[in-house]
């Protein structure tokens, strides 16, 4: 009985994983996904600049449209990963060689 339960659990996880991939593929086809992706990427890029508080996000779409929200989050994550890391504590002029 225990092995039957485990097999059922594994099958449910596999099916749920496929459903989420299919759902994500469907969301990516939406124009709002691409709009959200661009806004999320712009927000991540702006966050890396000194003294920038600019956020690009349509609050209504983010709250009510799953495709926009998924695109915004994915765009933010992708663009934040591409930004150079700051090793100098965030000085405005960049890294300084210490001799």
C-alpha positions, -999 to +999 in steps of 0.1 A: +000+000+000+029+024+008+045+018-026+012+024-043+009+058-025+045+067-035+038+058-071+006+079-071+025+108-056+053+106-082+027+105-110+009+135-096+041+155-094+051+146-130+017+156-143+017+188-123+051+197-137+039+192-172+009+213-166+030+242-153+053+240-184+022+240-207+007+269-187+040+289-189+042+283-226+007+296-230+015+327-209+046+334-230+024+337-261+005+366-246+015+402-256+011+412-219+039+386-210+063+404-233+052+438-220+057+427-184+091+411-194+103+445-208+090+464-177+107+439-153+140+441-172+139+479-172+132+479-135+162+456-128+184+478-149+173+510-132+178+494-097+215+489-105+220+527-111+231+550-084+203+571-070+176+557-094+142+550-080+125+544-113+102+514-114+084+503-146+054+483-136+017+486-145+001+481-111-033+471-125-019+446-150+005+432-123-024+426-099-049+413-125-030+397-154-011+365-148+008+367-181+020+403-173+030+393-137+049+362-149+067+382-176+076+410-152+091+386-127+110+367-154+123+399-170+135+413-137+153+380-128+170+377-162+182+413-164+193+414-127+215+383-134+231+401-164+242+431-145+278+433-133+282+428-096+295+456-076+327+446-058+336+481-046+307+489-023+288+509-049+311+538-055+298+560-083+331+560-102+336+523-101+364+502-089+396+518-078+430+501-078+446+502-044+485+503-046 
